[in-house]
Amino acid sequence: MSCRIYASWRQRAAKRLRDLFHEIRNKGAPHSWIRDDLWDQLVEFWRQEDFKKLKEVNKQNRASSTGGSLHTGGSTTYEATRERMTLELGRTPTHSEVFARTHTRKEDRSWVDKR
């Protein structure tokens, strides 16, 4: 139980930190909690070509007209789905089998997304 709590906390903390960096990068001014020397390092990092390329790729991916991968598993985790399928199949399912289970409709097992 404590591992799941910690994992959840880490995930939320990481998202909050990403949001904060995005905010300060767009604003162009540091928050009070960022030291001046660290701010200078961040600005230099954001000016590097590698960062700019990655930022552009991510921007294009978010704007993709093909849409995202639609997951039909609700709040059930990948691991929980894999465990259920292991019991059903009597063996460990492949990654492709779990992906198919979580991206198809339950009624007729048709794909949710055309891709």
N, CA, C and O atoms as a printed pandas DataFrame, in Angstrom:
     atom_number atom_name residue_name chain_id  residue_number  x_coord  y_coord  z_coord
0              1         N          MET        A               1    0.820   -1.193    0.000
1              2        CA          MET        A               1    0.000    0.000    0.000
2              3         C          MET        A               1    0.863    1.257    0.000
3              4         O          MET        A               1    0.593    2.190   -0.756
4              5         N          SER        A               2    1.890    1.293    0.832
5              6        CA          SER        A               2    2.726    2.494    0.913
6              7         C          SER        A               2    3.478    2.740   -0.396
7              8         O          SER        A               2    3.782    3.888   -0.718
8              9         N          CYS        A               3    3.790    1.667   -1.168
9             10        CA          CYS        A               3    4.461    1.841   -2.463
10            11         C          CYS        A               3    3.543    2.571   -3.432
11            12         O          CYS        A               3    3.999    3.424   -4.194
12            13         N          ARG        A               4    2.249    2.244   -3.410
13            14        CA          ARG        A               4    1.298    2.913   -4.311
14            15         C          ARG        A               4    1.115    4.365   -3.904
15            16         O          ARG        A               4    0.996    5.238   -4.763
16            17         N          ILE        A               5    1.092    4.627   -2.626
17            18        CA          ILE        A               5    0.955    6.013   -2.145
18            19         C          ILE        A               5    2.166    6.822   -2.586
19            20         O          ILE        A               5    2.025    7.939   -3.082
20            21         N          TYR        A               6    3.354    6.257   -2.404
21            22        CA          TYR        A               6    4.573    6.951   -2.800
22            23         C          TYR        A               6    4.604    7.169   -4.311
23            24         O          TYR        A               6    4.970    8.251   -4.770
24            25         N          ALA        A               7    4.225    6.155   -5.087
25            26        CA          ALA        A               7    4.214    6.276   -6.545
26            27         C          ALA        A               7    3.233    7.360   -6.984
27            28         O          ALA        A               7    3.525    8.142   -7.888
28            29         N          SER        A               8    2.083    7.400   -6.345
29            30        CA          SER        A               8    1.094    8.429   -6.667
30            31         C          SER        A               8    1.626    9.817   -6.324
31            32         O          SER        A               8    1.459   10.763   -7.093
32            33         N          TRP        A               9    2.264    9.927   -5.170
33            34        CA          TRP        A               9    2.831   11.214   -4.762
34            35         C          TRP        A               9    3.896   11.662   -5.758
35            36         O          TRP        A               9    3.919   12.823   -6.164
36            37         N          ARG        A              10    4.775   10.743   -6.150
37            38        CA          ARG        A              10    5.840   11.083   -7.113
38            39         C          ARG        A              10    5.263   11.545   -8.431
39            40         O          ARG        A              10    5.750   12.504   -9.030
40            41         N          GLN        A              11    4.219   10.858   -8.884
41            42        CA          GLN        A              11    3.600   11.223  -10.161
42            43         C          GLN        A              11    2.996   12.623  -10.089
43            44         O          GLN        A              11    3.176   13.427  -11.004
44            45         N          ARG        A              12    2.290   12.912   -9.017
45            46        CA          ARG        A              12    1.685   14.237   -8.860
46            47         C          ARG        A              12    2.742   15.318   -8.680
47            48         O          ARG        A              12    2.608   16.417   -9.217
48            49         N          ALA        A              13    3.784   15.010   -7.931
49            50        CA          ALA        A              13    4.858   15.989   -7.712
50            51         C          ALA        A              13    5.578   16.282   -9.029
51            52         O          ALA        A              13    5.907   17.433   -9.317
52            53         N          ALA        A              14    5.820   15.246   -9.820
53            54        CA          ALA        A              14    6.490   15.437  -11.104
54            55         C          ALA        A              14    5.638   16.292  -12.038
55            56         O          ALA        A              14    6.159   17.157  -12.743
56            57         N          LYS        A              15    4.332   16.050  -12.043
57            58        CA          LYS        A              15    3.443   16.857  -12.894
58            59         C          LYS        A              15    3.436   18.304  -12.424
59            60         O          LYS        A              15    3.480   19.221  -13.245
60            61         N          ARG        A              16    3.384   18.517  -11.134
61            62        CA          ARG        A              16    3.376   19.888  -10.609
62            63         C          ARG        A              16    4.680   20.606  -10.956
63            64         O          ARG        A              16    4.666   21.782  -11.320
64            65         N          LEU        A              17    5.792   19.909  -10.846
65            66        CA          LEU        A              17    7.079   20.519  -11.179
66            67         C          LEU        A              17    7.153   20.848  -12.672
67            68         O          LEU        A              17    7.631   21.919  -13.047
68            69         N          ARG        A              18    6.682   19.929  -13.528
69            70        CA          ARG        A              18    6.642   20.210  -14.965
70            71         C          ARG        A              18    5.805   21.451  -15.248
71            72         O          ARG        A              18    6.208   22.315  -16.027
72            73         N          ASP        A              19    4.637   21.537  -14.610
73            74        CA          ASP        A              19    3.755   22.692  -14.799
74            75         C          ASP        A              19    4.433   23.989  -14.348
75            76         O          ASP        A              19    4.314   25.018  -15.012
76            77         N          LEU        A              20    5.140   23.934  -13.221
77            78        CA          LEU        A              20    5.846   25.121  -12.730
78            79         C          LEU        A              20    6.936   25.569  -13.703
79            80         O          LEU        A              20    7.066   26.759  -13.986
80            81         N          PHE        A              21    7.722   24.611  -14.215
81            82        CA          PHE        A              21    8.771   24.967  -15.166
82            83         C          PHE        A              21    8.181   25.510  -16.456
83            84         O          PHE        A              21    8.718   26.451  -17.042
84            85         N          HIS        A              22    7.091   24.928  -16.893
85            86        CA          HIS        A              22    6.422   25.427  -18.102
86            87         C          HIS        A              22    5.961   26.874  -17.882
87            88         O          HIS        A              22    6.134   27.732  -18.747
88            89         N          GLU        A              23    5.386   27.120  -16.739
89            90        CA          GLU        A              23    4.907   28.464  -16.400
90            91         C          GLU        A              23    6.053   29.480  -16.371
91            92         O          GLU        A              23    5.934   30.559  -16.951
92            93         N          ILE        A              24    7.148   29.148  -15.709
93            94        CA          ILE        A              24    8.239   30.120  -15.610
94            95         C          ILE        A              24    8.969   30.280  -16.940
95            96         O          ILE        A              24    9.479   31.360  -17.240
96            97         N          ARG        A              25    9.022   29.210  -17.742
97            98        CA          ARG        A              25    9.659   29.322  -19.057
98            99         C          ARG        A              25    8.846   30.263  -19.946
99           100         O          ARG        A              25    9.413   31.095  -20.655
100          101         N          ASN        A              26    7.523   30.132  -19.907
101          102        CA          ASN        A              26    6.664   31.001  -20.718
102          103         C          ASN        A              26    6.665   32.436  -20.207
103          104         O          ASN        A              26    6.612   33.381  -20.994
104          105         N          LYS        A              27    6.724   32.593  -18.912
105          106        CA          LYS        A              27    6.724   33.932  -18.320
106          107         C          LYS        A              27    8.069   34.625  -18.514
107          108         O          LYS        A              27    8.134   35.850  -18.615
108          109         N          GLY        A              28    9.137   33.838  -18.565
109          110        CA          GLY        A              28   10.460   34.393  -18.763
110          111         C          GLY        A              28   11.083   34.979  -17.513
111          112         O          GLY        A              28   12.073   35.707  -17.587
112          113         N          ALA        A              29   10.509   34.665  -16.373
113          114        CA          ALA        A              29   11.037   35.170  -15.098
114          115         C          ALA        A              29   10.922   34.066  -14.052
115          116         O          ALA        A              29    9.928   33.341  -14.017
116          117         N          PRO        A              30   11.938   33.940  -13.201
117          118        CA          PRO        A              30   11.916   32.859  -12.207
118          119         C          PRO        A              30   10.968   33.145  -11.043
119          120         O          PRO        A              30   10.646   34.293  -10.736
120          121         N          HIS        A              31   10.541   32.066  -10.416
121          122        CA          HIS        A              31    9.814   32.183   -9.144
122          123         C          HIS        A              31   10.827   32.494   -8.055
123          124         O          HIS        A              31   12.034   32.375   -8.266
124          125         N          SER        A              32   10.341   32.884   -6.918
125          126        CA          SER        A              32   11.229   33.255   -5.812
126          127         C          SER        A              32   12.042   32.068   -5.292
127          128         O          SER        A              32   13.092   32.267   -4.682
128          129         N          TRP        A              33   11.580   30.848   -5.521
129          130        CA          TRP        A              33   12.274   29.683   -4.998
130          131         C          TRP        A              33   13.433   29.232   -5.877
131          132         O          TRP        A              33   14.159   28.313   -5.497
132          133         N          ILE        A              34   13.628   29.845   -7.035
133          134        CA          ILE        A              34   14.739   29.466   -7.909
134          135         C          ILE        A              34   15.885   30.443   -7.722
135          136         O          ILE        A              34   15.727   31.650   -7.910
136          137         N          ARG        A              35   17.038   29.911   -7.351
137          138        CA          ARG        A              35   18.213   30.761   -7.188
138          139         C          ARG        A              35   18.638   31.329   -8.535
139          140         O          ARG        A              35   18.373   30.729   -9.576
140          141         N          ASP        A              36   19.290   32.472   -8.517
141          142        CA          ASP        A              36   19.708   33.144   -9.745
142          143         C          ASP        A              36   20.639   32.281  -10.588
143          144         O          ASP        A              36   20.501   32.231  -11.810
144          145         N          ASP        A              37   21.592   31.598   -9.941
145          146        CA          ASP        A              37   22.530   30.771  -10.702
146          147         C          ASP        A              37   21.816   29.592  -11.374
147          148         O          ASP        A              37   22.175   29.203  -12.485
148          149         N          LEU        A              38   20.813   29.026  -10.706
149          150        CA          LEU        A              38   20.044   27.932  -11.305
150          151         C          LEU        A              38   19.160   28.437  -12.436
151          152         O          LEU        A              38   18.972   27.751  -13.441
152          153         N          TRP        A              39   18.621   29.633  -12.268
153          154        CA          TRP        A              39   17.801   30.224  -13.320
154          155         C          TRP        A              39   18.635   30.386  -14.598
155          156         O          TRP        A              39   18.174   30.075  -15.695
156          157         N          ASP        A              40   19.858   30.873  -14.438
157          158        CA          ASP        A              40   20.734   31.048  -15.594
158          159         C          ASP        A              40   21.001   29.709  -16.292
159          160         O          ASP        A              40   21.036   29.643  -17.520
160          161         N          GLN        A              41   21.188   28.649  -15.509
161          162        CA          GLN        A              41   21.408   27.320  -16.084
162          163         C          GLN        A              41   20.173   26.827  -16.825
163          164         O          GLN        A              41   20.286   26.231  -17.897
164          165         N          LEU        A              42   18.998   27.072  -16.259
165          166        CA          LEU        A              42   17.750   26.670  -16.919
166          167         C          LEU        A              42   17.570   27.395  -18.250
167          168         O          LEU        A              42   17.231   26.777  -19.259
168          169         N          VAL        A              43   17.794   28.684  -18.247
169          170        CA          VAL        A              43   17.653   29.463  -19.475
170          171         C          VAL        A              43   18.609   28.938  -20.538
171          172         O          VAL        A              43   18.232   28.802  -21.702
172          173         N          GLU        A              44   19.832   28.645  -20.146
173          174        CA          GLU        A              44   20.817   28.104  -21.085
174          175         C          GLU        A              44   20.352   26.754  -21.622
175          176         O          GLU        A              44   20.478   26.492  -22.818
176          177         N          PHE        A              45   19.825   25.907  -20.767
177          178        CA          PHE        A              45   19.317   24.594  -21.183
178          179         C          PHE        A              45   18.180   24.753  -22.184
179          180         O          PHE        A              45   18.143   24.047  -23.192
180          181         N          TRP        A              46   17.255   25.669  -21.920
181          182        CA          TRP        A              46   16.108   25.886  -22.802
182          183         C          TRP        A              46   16.514   26.472  -24.147
183          184         O          TRP        A              46   15.753   26.383  -25.110
184          185         N          ARG        A              47   17.690   27.064  -24.231
185          186        CA          ARG        A              47   18.176   27.645  -25.490
186          187         C          ARG        A              47   18.911   26.627  -26.362
187          188         O          ARG        A              47   19.179   26.901  -27.532
188          189         N          GLN        A              48   19.237   25.471  -25.816
189          190        CA          GLN        A              48   19.974   24.456  -26.565
190          191         C          GLN        A              48   19.106   23.860  -27.671
191          192         O          GLN        A              48   17.893   23.716  -27.516
192          193         N          GLU        A              49   19.745   23.519  -28.783
193          194        CA          GLU        A              49   19.030   22.969  -29.937
194          195         C          GLU        A              49   18.322   21.653  -29.603
195          196         O          GLU        A              49   17.208   21.414  -30.069
196          197         N          ASP        A              50   18.964   20.802  -28.799
197          198        CA          ASP        A              50   18.337   19.524  -28.440
198          199         C          ASP        A              50   17.007   19.751  -27.745
199          200         O          ASP        A              50   16.024   19.071  -28.039
200          201         N          PHE        A              51   16.974   20.706  -26.822
201          202        CA          PHE        A              51   15.733   20.989  -26.112
202          203         C          PHE        A              51   14.690   21.550  -27.075
203          204         O          PHE        A              51   13.519   21.173  -27.006
204          205         N          LYS        A              52   15.102   22.443  -27.968
205          206        CA          LYS        A              52   14.165   23.040  -28.918
206          207         C          LYS        A              52   13.579   21.993  -29.862
207          208         O          LYS        A              52   12.394   22.042  -30.193
208          209         N          LYS        A              53   14.422   21.036  -30.297
209          210        CA          LYS        A              53   13.940   19.967  -31.172
210          211         C          LYS        A              53   12.930   19.085  -30.447
211          212         O          LYS        A              53   11.879   18.754  -30.995
212          213         N          LEU        A              54   13.252   18.711  -29.222
213          214        CA          LEU        A              54   12.349   17.882  -28.433
214          215         C          LEU        A              54   11.032   18.604  -28.183
215          216         O          LEU        A              54    9.961   18.003  -28.270
216          217         N          LYS        A              55   11.113   19.871  -27.878
217          218        CA          LYS        A              55    9.919   20.676  -27.639
218          219         C          LYS        A              55    9.032   20.708  -28.889
219          220         O          LYS        A              55    7.809   20.603  -28.790
220          221         N          GLU        A              56    9.650   20.852  -30.055
221          222        CA          GLU        A              56    8.897   20.897  -31.316
222          223         C          GLU        A              56    8.252   19.550  -31.634
223          224         O          GLU        A              56    7.098   19.501  -32.060
224          225         N          VAL        A              57    8.989   18.456  -31.429
225          226        CA          VAL        A              57    8.436   17.122  -31.659
226          227         C          VAL        A              57    7.229   16.890  -30.751
227          228         O          VAL        A              57    6.189   16.407  -31.199
228          229         N          ASN        A              58    7.375   17.239  -29.471
229          230        CA          ASN        A              58    6.271   17.059  -28.533
230          231         C          ASN        A              58    5.075   17.917  -28.917
231          232         O          ASN        A              58    3.931   17.483  -28.781
232          233         N          LYS        A              59    5.328   19.128  -29.393
233          234        CA          LYS        A              59    4.258   20.023  -29.823
234          235         C          LYS        A              59    3.493   19.412  -30.997
235          236         O          LYS        A              59    2.262   19.436  -31.024
236          237         N          GLN        A              60    4.225   18.868  -31.962
237          238        CA          GLN        A              60    3.584   18.236  -33.112
238          239         C          GLN        A              60    2.791   17.001  -32.700
239          240         O          GLN        A              60    1.707   16.754  -33.228
240          241         N          ASN        A              61    3.319   16.235  -31.775
241          242        CA          ASN        A              61    2.604   15.045  -31.300
242          243         C          ASN        A              61    1.292   15.416  -30.623
243          244         O          ASN        A              61    0.275   14.749  -30.818
244          245         N          ARG        A              62    1.317   16.476  -29.832
245          246        CA          ARG        A              62    0.086   16.900  -29.157
246          247         C          ARG        A              62   -0.945   17.412  -30.145
247          248         O          ARG        A              62   -2.146   17.258  -29.921
248          249         N          ALA        A              63   -0.493   18.021  -31.239
249          250        CA          ALA        A              63   -1.399   18.602  -32.228
250          251         C          ALA        A              63   -1.783   17.607  -33.319
251          252         O          ALA        A              63   -2.474   17.979  -34.267
252          253         N          SER        A              64   -1.361   16.381  -33.210
253          254        CA          SER        A              64   -1.606   15.375  -34.232
254          255         C          SER        A              64   -3.090   15.227  -34.522
255          256         O          SER        A              64   -3.903   15.114  -33.605
256          257         N          SER        A              65   -3.431   15.228  -35.786
257          258        CA          SER        A              65   -4.835   15.081  -36.179
258          259         C          SER        A              65   -5.305   13.639  -36.063
259          260         O          SER        A              65   -6.506   13.373  -36.116
260          261         N          THR        A              66   -4.375   12.708  -35.906
261          262        CA          THR        A              66   -4.771   11.305  -35.780
262          263         C          THR        A              66   -5.271   10.985  -34.388
263          264         O          THR        A              66   -5.815    9.905  -34.158
264          265         N          GLY        A              67   -5.096   11.905  -33.457
265          266        CA          GLY        A              67   -5.601   11.680  -32.101
266          267         C          GLY        A              67   -4.675   10.801  -31.289
267          268         O          GLY        A              67   -3.666   10.308  -31.792
268          269         N          GLY        A              68   -5.021   10.613  -30.050
269          270        CA          GLY        A              68   -4.215    9.788  -29.164
270          271         C          GLY        A              68   -4.680    8.356  -29.174
271          272         O          GLY        A              68   -5.651    8.000  -29.841
272          273         N          SER        A              69   -3.995    7.567  -28.449
273          274        CA          SER        A              69   -4.366    6.170  -28.306
274          275         C          SER        A              69   -5.464    6.081  -27.254
275          276         O          SER        A              69   -5.265    6.485  -26.109
276          277         N          LEU        A              70   -6.609    5.558  -27.636
277          278        CA          LEU        A              70   -7.747    5.517  -26.726
278          279         C          LEU        A              70   -7.708    4.253  -25.876
279          280         O          LEU        A              70   -7.754    3.137  -26.394
280          281         N          HIS        A              71   -7.625    4.441  -24.600
281          282        CA          HIS        A              71   -7.537    3.353  -23.626
282          283         C          HIS        A              71   -8.931    3.099  -23.075
283          284         O          HIS        A              71   -9.600    4.028  -22.624
284          285         N          THR        A              72   -9.372    1.850  -23.108
285          286        CA          THR        A              72  -10.734    1.521  -22.663
286          287         C          THR        A              72  -10.771    0.867  -21.295
287          288         O          THR        A              72  -11.822    0.397  -20.860
288          289         N          GLY        A              73   -9.641    0.832  -20.615
289          290        CA          GLY        A              73   -9.570    0.126  -19.338
290          291         C          GLY        A              73  -10.035    0.938  -18.143
291          292         O          GLY        A              73  -10.042    0.427  -17.023
292          293         N          GLY        A              74  -10.422    2.179  -18.349
293          294        CA          GLY        A              74  -10.840    3.014  -17.224
294          295         C          GLY        A              74   -9.695    3.230  -16.259
295          296         O          GLY        A              74   -8.569    3.516  -16.664
296          297         N          SER        A              75   -9.994    3.090  -14.977
297          298        CA          SER        A              75   -8.957    3.323  -13.970
298          299         C          SER        A              75   -8.140    2.066  -13.664
299          300         O          SER        A              75   -7.250    2.097  -12.814
300          301         N          THR        A              76   -8.434    0.969  -14.348
301          302        CA          THR        A              76   -7.688   -0.264  -14.131
302          303         C          THR        A              76   -6.282   -0.125  -14.702
303          304         O          THR        A              76   -6.112    0.273  -15.854
304          305         N          THR        A              77   -5.299   -0.445  -13.915
305          306        CA          THR        A              77   -3.910   -0.303  -14.350
306          307         C          THR        A              77   -3.530   -1.402  -15.331
307          308         O          THR        A              77   -4.187   -2.440  -15.418
308          309         N          TYR        A              78   -2.453   -1.150  -16.067
309          310        CA          TYR        A              78   -1.909   -2.150  -16.984
310          311         C          TYR        A              78   -1.612   -3.441  -16.229
311          312         O          TYR        A              78   -1.940   -4.536  -16.686
312          313         N          GLU        A              79   -0.987   -3.292  -15.069
313          314        CA          GLU        A              79   -0.597   -4.458  -14.269
314          315         C          GLU        A              79   -1.815   -5.267  -13.837
315          316         O          GLU        A              79   -1.792   -6.497  -13.901
316          317         N          ALA        A              80   -2.880   -4.593  -13.397
317          318        CA          ALA        A              80   -4.094   -5.298  -12.977
318          319         C          ALA        A              80   -4.722   -6.027  -14.163
319          320         O          ALA        A              80   -5.179   -7.161  -14.022
320          321         N          THR        A              81   -4.745   -5.389  -15.317
321          322        CA          THR        A              81   -5.291   -6.031  -16.521
322          323         C          THR        A              81   -4.465   -7.251  -16.881
323          324         O          THR        A              81   -5.019   -8.293  -17.232
324          325         N          ARG        A              82   -3.153   -7.138  -16.798
325          326        CA          ARG        A              82   -2.269   -8.263  -17.110
326          327         C          ARG        A              82   -2.507   -9.425  -16.144
327          328         O          ARG        A              82   -2.531  -10.583  -16.561
328          329         N          GLU        A              83   -2.681   -9.121  -14.860
329          330        CA          GLU        A              83   -2.936  -10.177  -13.873
330          331         C          GLU        A              83   -4.258  -10.878  -14.147
331          332         O          GLU        A              83   -4.338  -12.104  -14.061
332          333         N          ARG        A              84   -5.300  -10.109  -14.478
333          334        CA          ARG        A              84   -6.604  -10.719  -14.806
334          335         C          ARG        A              84   -6.489  -11.619  -16.022
335          336         O          ARG        A              84   -7.039  -12.720  -16.045
336          337         N          MET        A              85   -5.766  -11.144  -17.040
337          338        CA          MET        A              85   -5.603  -11.943  -18.247
338          339         C          MET        A              85   -4.783  -13.199  -17.980
339          340         O          MET        A              85   -5.018  -14.232  -18.608
340          341         N          THR        A              86   -3.831  -13.128  -17.067
341          342        CA          THR        A              86   -3.037  -14.301  -16.704
342          343         C          THR        A              86   -3.946  -15.382  -16.131
343          344         O          THR        A              86   -3.810  -16.560  -16.462
344          345         N          LEU        A              87   -4.872  -14.973  -15.269
345          346        CA          LEU        A              87   -5.822  -15.936  -14.697
346          347         C          LEU        A              87   -6.753  -16.504  -15.767
347          348         O          LEU        A              87   -7.036  -17.702  -15.777
348          349         N          GLU        A              88   -7.226  -15.643  -16.666
349          350        CA          GLU        A              88   -8.137  -16.084  -17.727
350          351         C          GLU        A              88   -7.463  -17.042  -18.702
351          352         O          GLU        A              88   -8.036  -18.066  -19.072
352          353         N          LEU        A              89   -6.241  -16.703  -19.117
353          354        CA          LEU        A              89   -5.546  -17.470  -20.145
354          355         C          LEU        A              89   -4.757  -18.660  -19.595
355          356         O          LEU        A              89   -4.459  -19.606  -20.324
356          357         N          GLY        A              90   -4.424  -18.602  -18.306
357          358        CA          GLY        A              90   -3.600  -19.651  -17.721
358          359         C          GLY        A              90   -2.126  -19.493  -18.054
359          360         O          GLY        A              90   -1.335  -20.415  -17.856
360          361         N          ARG        A              91   -1.762  -18.330  -18.557
361          362        CA          ARG        A              91   -0.380  -18.012  -18.899
362          363         C          ARG        A              91   -0.235  -16.494  -18.866
363          364         O          ARG        A              91   -1.226  -15.766  -18.809
364          365         N          THR        A              92    0.998  -16.032  -18.901
365          366        CA          THR        A              92    1.240  -14.592  -18.934
366          367         C          THR        A              92    0.960  -14.074  -20.338
367          368         O          THR        A              92    1.554  -14.563  -21.299
368          369         N          PRO        A              93    0.072  -13.098  -20.478
369          370        CA          PRO        A              93   -0.227  -12.561  -21.809
370          371         C          PRO        A              93    0.935  -11.725  -22.345
371          372         O          PRO        A              93    1.739  -11.188  -21.584
372          373         N          THR        A              94    1.000  -11.631  -23.650
373          374        CA          THR        A              94    2.028  -10.794  -24.268
374          375         C          THR        A              94    1.616   -9.334  -24.136
375          376         O          THR        A              94    0.463   -9.022  -23.842
376          377         N          HIS        A              95    2.575   -8.452  -24.358
377          378        CA          HIS        A              95    2.274   -7.021  -24.322
378          379         C          HIS        A              95    1.217   -6.671  -25.367
379          380         O          HIS        A              95    0.331   -5.857  -25.105
380          381         N          SER        A              96    1.306   -7.277  -26.542
381          382        CA          SER        A              96    0.336   -7.017  -27.614
382          383         C          SER        A              96   -1.070   -7.447  -27.211
383          384         O          SER        A              96   -2.044   -6.768  -27.537
384          385         N          GLU        A              97   -1.181   -8.561  -26.510
385          386        CA          GLU        A              97   -2.497   -9.039  -26.068
386          387         C          GLU        A              97   -3.115   -8.076  -25.048
387          388         O          GLU        A              97   -4.310   -7.789  -25.107
388          389         N          VAL        A              98   -2.303   -7.583  -24.122
389          390        CA          VAL        A              98   -2.816   -6.636  -23.123
390          391         C          VAL        A              98   -3.195   -5.325  -23.811
391          392         O          VAL        A              98   -4.221   -4.729  -23.487
392          393         N          PHE        A              99   -2.382   -4.882  -24.748
393          394        CA          PHE        A              99   -2.691   -3.657  -25.491
394          395         C          PHE        A              99   -4.021   -3.813  -26.233
395          396         O          PHE        A              99   -4.864   -2.917  -26.199
396          397         N          ALA        A             100   -4.204   -4.957  -26.906
397          398        CA          ALA        A             100   -5.450   -5.196  -27.633
398          399         C          ALA        A             100   -6.642   -5.198  -26.672
399          400         O          ALA        A             100   -7.701   -4.667  -27.006
400          401         N          ARG        A             101   -6.486   -5.779  -25.503
401          402        CA          ARG        A             101   -7.574   -5.822  -24.534
402          403         C          ARG        A             101   -7.964   -4.423  -24.051
403          404         O          ARG        A             101   -9.141   -4.140  -23.827
404          405         N          THR        A             102   -6.975   -3.565  -23.896
405          406        CA          THR        A             102   -7.246   -2.233  -23.337
406          407         C          THR        A             102   -7.548   -1.176  -24.397
407          408         O          THR        A             102   -7.800   -0.021  -24.055
408          409         N          HIS        A             103   -7.527   -1.552  -25.676
409          410        CA          HIS        A             103   -7.791   -0.582  -26.739
410          411         C          HIS        A             103   -8.875   -1.044  -27.707
411          412         O          HIS        A             103   -8.987   -0.523  -28.817
412          413         N          THR        A             104   -9.672   -2.025  -27.282
413          414        CA          THR        A             104  -10.796   -2.489  -28.098
414          415         C          THR        A             104  -12.075   -2.442  -27.272
415          416         O          THR        A             104  -12.045   -2.444  -26.041
416          417         N          ARG        A             105  -13.197   -2.400  -27.981
417          418        CA          ARG        A             105  -14.504   -2.363  -27.313
418          419         C          ARG        A             105  -14.824   -3.741  -26.737
419          420         O          ARG        A             105  -14.497   -4.763  -27.340
420          421         N          LYS        A             106  -15.457   -3.761  -25.580
421          422        CA          LYS        A             106  -15.792   -5.028  -24.938
422          423         C          LYS        A             106  -16.859   -5.788  -25.715
423          424         O          LYS        A             106  -16.817   -7.016  -25.791
424          425         N          GLU        A             107  -17.819   -5.060  -26.293
425          426        CA          GLU        A             107  -18.954   -5.702  -26.960
426          427         C          GLU        A             107  -18.529   -6.562  -28.147
427          428         O          GLU        A             107  -18.923   -7.723  -28.254
428          429         N          ASP        A             108  -17.734   -5.991  -29.024
429          430        CA          ASP        A             108  -17.398   -6.706  -30.257
430          431         C          ASP        A             108  -15.896   -6.793  -30.520
431          432         O          ASP        A             108  -15.491   -7.287  -31.573
432          433         N          ARG        A             109  -15.063   -6.329  -29.593
433          434        CA          ARG        A             109  -13.604   -6.336  -29.698
434          435         C          ARG        A             109  -13.107   -5.583  -30.933
435          436         O          ARG        A             109  -12.047   -5.895  -31.476
436          437         N          SER        A             110  -13.887   -4.584  -31.371
437          438        CA          SER        A             110  -13.421   -3.724  -32.470
438          439         C          SER        A             110  -12.522   -2.644  -31.877
439          440         O          SER        A             110  -12.689   -2.245  -30.725
440          441         N          TRP        A             111  -11.565   -2.177  -32.682
441          442        CA          TRP        A             111  -10.633   -1.156  -32.219
442          443         C          TRP        A             111  -11.347    0.164  -32.004
443          444         O          TRP        A             111  -12.202    0.551  -32.801
444          445         N          VAL        A             112  -11.003    0.848  -30.942
445          446        CA          VAL        A             112  -11.603    2.139  -30.616
446          447         C          VAL        A             112  -11.087    3.217  -31.563
447          448         O          VAL        A             112  -11.826    4.127  -31.940
448          449         N          ASP        A             113   -9.822    3.112  -31.944
449          450        CA          ASP        A             113   -9.172    4.098  -32.793
450          451         C          ASP        A             113   -8.864    3.462  -34.150
451          452         O          ASP        A             113   -8.494    2.290  -34.211
452          453         N          LYS        A             114   -9.012    4.214  -35.223
453          454        CA          LYS        A             114   -8.765    3.679  -36.561
454          455         C          LYS        A             114   -7.317    3.281  -36.783
455          456         O          LYS        A             114   -7.023    2.428  -37.620
456          457         N          ARG        A             115   -6.391    3.914  -36.017
457          458        CA          ARG        A             115   -4.978    3.574  -36.181
458          459         C          ARG        A             115   -4.750    2.192  -35.656
459          460         O          ARG        A             115   -3.624    1.696  -35.694
